[in-house]
Amino acid sequence: MPRKKLSEFKSKSLVNDAIGSSYVGWSVKDSSEIGPVSGYESYVVKVDQAIKGRFKKGLVLLDVKQDGLGYAVKELTDKGYSSVLIEPFFEHSNDAERYLFVSRDREGYYFAYSAKGGVNVEDNPETIKKFKISDDFDWANLAKITGIPEQNLQSLLKLFKDSYFVSLEINPFVIEKGKVKPLDVAIEVDDAGLYFTNNWNYDDTRKAKSQIREVEEQVRILNDNSPASFSLSVLNPNGSIFLLLSGGGASIVIADEVHNLGLGSELANYGEYSGNPNSEETYLYTKQILRLILDSKSKQKVLFVGGAVANFTDIAKTFSGIIKALNESADLLKDQNLKVYVRRGGPNQEIGLLKIEEALKKYGIFGGVYNPTTSITKALGYALEGLNK
């Protein structure tokens, strides 16, 4: 699954809660939202949008007074950023900054620590010590080395596991009166974890401004303005396998199967719609997937429209939106050597599957249409075989 970065606001909230500390911070989109910010002599104002090296890029403003907050936020948003974090300013010595990193690989979980944390920690790799976690791991020794209490270290590892983190970086942190004070936290999560944890959600994730594609932004806007749910991540803009999926569980199975078959590099996108969207919403979502297909430079393409057997999502209604979008681009899609495969079930599946099969044959992009008597992985197999036809 693709990695996503959590906002610093969410990351600090989770980490502070895990170690028993209270976090003070305000996440704002523009200067009109700074009303609730008060109670401190000065503040830090910084871009919270998955940007590395913010200090060096002038995206962190220090020691900002209350009456200057509006100007500080506007300075950053005028540069094109839409997520800003405001926190109380904490003055400290650079020599007190430390670094902690938690990660995992096939071998297990690891902690890494350096007593020389801060923006230049990567310039001192020899100071970073790595510790592999085992059943008989010496937590007391790690606590002594890092200055972080054993219970806090174990709580961070539990948070890491329970929240489907890929990496957790606290850099820097300082020890104040025997307590850990995280000054900057960066967390990457496994996208699939969205469906298994309540610790974070889609709105808590961030992408660097330069990485956000217009199709992803349009889907975000659609999601923000609908009671239904929509998500889209572009993985390979020149991929040959495109997914139009419904339901989180089915989408994970399908994406995993593509990778298991050795075709992960050809996977163009990942995402899903759920929550019984209406026909118009499904049409708008499908249009963004079709834009990806038309923009891809792959010479042969397949679109898999899939999902489990729905409990309440109206298949005929959602498929009418998909058909409307396909109709608008039918000639272009045929010229792209696209074949569309469908596997779905649920309320009004008979009419929905019949209508989309008729449309695909009419447009010359028919690959196959399957009801729940065909397993979702088998239908996907047919679609992937279609790439070689």
N, C-alpha and C positions, 0 to 999 in steps of 0.2 A: 504494500500500500504506500501511497505517497506520503512524505512527511509534511507536516504543517507546523508553523511556529505560533505559539500562543502569544497574546499580547503581554507586555511586561506587567500591566495592571493585574491581569488574571494570574500570571505566573507568581508575582509577589504575594497575591492574596492566598494562593494555595500553599506556598512555601511557609509563609508566616503562620498560617493556621496549623500546619503540620508541626511546627516547632513551638507552638504555644505562644506566639507573639501576636500583637494586634498590628494591622497594617493600616496606614493612613495614606490615601492617595485618591486622586480624582481623574477619571478618564473623560476627556472632552473632545468634541469634534470641531468646535470653533469658539471664538471669544464670547459668544452669547451664553455659553453654558458654565461660565466660571462663577456664577452667583453663589453656590454653596461653599466655595473655597474660602476658608477663613480660619482664624485662630492661631496663626503662626507669624513670626516676625519676617521670615523670608522663605522663598520656595525655589525648587528646581522645576524647570519646564523643559520637556524633551519630546521629540518625536517617538511615538510608540507604534512603529510600523515595520518591524522585522528588518531594521537597518543596522548593519554592523559598522563599527567605527564612527559612532555618532559624534563623539567629542571632536575628533579630527575633522569632521565634516561640518562643524558648527551647528549641530542639531540638538545640542544640550545647552540650555541657558541657566547659569547658576546665580544664586543669591538675588533672586527677583523679588522685589517688594510687592505688597498687596496691590498698590495702585498701578503697578506695571504689568500685572498678569495679562490683562487684555491685549496689550501691545506685544507681549512675548508670544502668546498663543497665535496672534495674527501674523507675526513674523514667520512662524513655522508653517502655518496653513497657507500663507501666500506663496510658499515654495512648492505647493502642490500636495502637501500631506493632509490626511483627513483624520488622523488619530494622534492625540497629544496627551501626555501624562503630566500631571502636576503633583508634586510631593513637597513636604516640608524640607527645607534645606538643612542638611546635616554636615556640619563642618568637622573635618577630621584630618589626621596626618596621612600622607600617602604611604608612609612606612608601615602603617597599621593595616593596610589593605591585604586581604588574603583571597585565595582562589579555591573553589571546590567544584568538582565536575563528577556527575554520575552518568554512567552509560551501561550498555549491555551489548553482548554479541552472542554468538552460538555457544561460547564457553561459559557464559554467565554474566553476573553483574560486577561492576567495578566502581570504585571511588578513585578520584585523582585529586591531589592537593598540592598547593604551593603557598609558601609564606610570603611570596612576592606577587600578590595579585594586582589587579588593575588593568588599565588599557594596554600596558606593555608586557603582559604576562607571556605572550607568545614569543617575545624576544629572549626569554629566559627558560627555554624548555628543560634545561638541566635541573631546574628547581622543582619541577613537577614530579611527584612521586605517585605511583599507581598501586592500588590495593585491590586484589581480587577477593570477592566475598565468597566465603565457603561456610559449610555447616558449623565448623568450629572456629569461625573467624574471631579474631581478638579485637572486639569493639572497644575495649578499654584502651588499648594501645593507639587505635585510630583517634579516639577522643583526646588522648594526651597530645598527639602530634598536631591535630587540627585546632584544638581548643574548643571543639564543639561537643557538648555532652552526648554520651552514648545514646540516651533516649532520643535525642534530636536526630542523630545520624540514622538510627533505626526507623524513625518516623519518616524521614526523607526517602529511605529505600522503599518503605511500604507505600508512600504516596506515588513513587515512581512506578511501582508494579501495578497498583490499583488503577492508575490513571492512563496506562498505556503510553507512557513517555518513551521517547527514543533517546533523548538526552536531557540533562538538567545541569545548567551551569549557573553558579552563584559567583559572580565576579564583578566587583569585589564584595567581600563582606568584612565586617570588623567585629571584634568582641568588645562589647560595652558592658561593664559591670558583670562579667561572667555570662552574658547573654549574646546570642548571635544576632547581628543586625545586617540583613542582606541589603546592599545598596543597588545592586543590579542583578536581575535574574532573567535568564533566557531558557525557554523550554521548547523542545521540539516533540511533537506527538505523532503517533501512528494514526493516519486518517481513519483506519478501520475502527480504532478505539472509540470513535464517536458513538457507536451503537452499543457499547458495553460499559460505559462509565457516565456518571452524572457530574463528574468533577469539572468538565468543560464542555462547550458546545461549539457549533460552527461559528457563531458570532464572536467567540473568544479568540479565533485564529486571525492571523495577520499575514499579509504578503507585502514585500517591498514594492514601492510604487512602480518601479521599472518592470516588475514581474507580473503585475496585474494586467491580464488581457481584457479587451473590451467585452468579449463574450462572458467572461467570468463576472465582470462588473454588472453586466445586464442581468445575469442570473441572481446576483446578490440583491439587486434592486427589486427584482421580481419576488424573491424570498421575503424581503423586508415588508412588502406590501400585500402579502397574501396570508391567509390562515393556513394554507398548505405549505409544504416544505420543498425547497429546491436547492440543489448544490451542484457545482460544476468545477472541476479542476482540469486544466489542460496539462497533459503529461508529455506528449510528443506532437507538436503541431503538424508534423509531416508523417504521422502514423497512418496505418492502413486499417486499423480496427477501431470502430467507433461504437460507443455504448449509449443507449437511451433506456435507462433502467428505472424501475419503480420498486421502492422498498429497500431499506438498508441491508437486511439480511441477504436478500437475493443479489444485491449489487456486490457485496463482499464475495459471495460464492463465485459469481461470474468473473470478477476481476482476478481472483485467486486462480481460477481455472486457466485463464489466459496465460498467466505467469507460469503455472505448472506445466503447460504445454510448450514452454520455451518461446512464447511470442510476446513477452512483456514489453520488449523494446518497440513493438509495433502498436501498442495500445495508445491511442491518441488522447483519450480522456477518461475521467472517472467522475461519478456523481450519481444523483438520483432525484426522483420526485416522489412525494408521498403525501398522505393526508387528504386524498380525494380532491385534487385540483379540478377546476372546471375546464371546459373545452378550450376557452380562450387562453387560460394560463398555460395549459399543456402545449397549445400552439406556439406561444411566445417562447417557452422553454425549448421546444423542438427546433425552432428557428435558429437558436444559438448553436445547437449541435450541427445543424446543416451548414451553418457558416464555417464551422471547423472543417467539415468534409470538403466543402468547395475550396477552401484555402490550402488544404493539404496538397503537397507535391507528389504524394504517393500515386503510382500509376494504376493501382487496383485497390478498391476499397470495399469494406463490408460494414454494414450497420446492423447491430443486434439490438432489437427492441425486446426487452425481457423483463420478467418479474415473476414472483411467486403467485400463488392463487390468492387474490385479494379478498378481504372480508367485506369491505364496504366501498372501495374505489370502483366507480362505474366504468367498466372497460369500454363500452360503446362511447361514452362521453369523452373520455381521455383520448381514445383512438381517433375520434372525429377531429380533435385538435391536431394530432400528428398528421392525419391525412391532409388537412388544410395546409399545413406547412410544406409537406411533400409536394402537393399540387403546385405551389408557387414556384418551386425550383425543379420541377420534374425533368425538363429537358436538359438542364445543366447537370443534374445528378446522373442522368443516363449517359451523358457524354463523359462523366468521370469514371465510368465502368463500375458504378456502385451496385451492389446487391444487398437487399434488405431481408433479414430473417427475423421472425417474430415468434415469441413464445410467451403466452400469458393466459391467465384464468381469473375468474371472478364474476361478479354481477354483470349480466348482459354480455358474457363473453362470446356467445354464438354470433350475435349480430356484429359485435365489434371486430372479431376475427374475420368474419365474412367480408365486411366492408373494407378492411385494410388489405385483404388478399386481392379483392377486385381492383383496388386502387393501384397496388404494386404491379399487377399484371398490366393494367392500363398504361402505366408510366414506363414500363419496360425495365423495372428494377427489382422484379420479384426474385427472391431467393428461396424462401420457404415460410410457411405459417403453421404453427403448432399449438395445440391446446394442451391442457395439463396431463393428457395421457402420454405425452413425451416429456421426459425429465428435462429440466432446465439445462443441465450440463450436456445432455445429448443434443439438444437443439443448438446449443452453442457450438458443439463439435461440427454440426452440419454447416454452420455459418463460417467457421474457420476453414473447413474444407473448401468452401466456396471461393476462398481467396485464390485457389490454385486452378479454378475452372476457367 
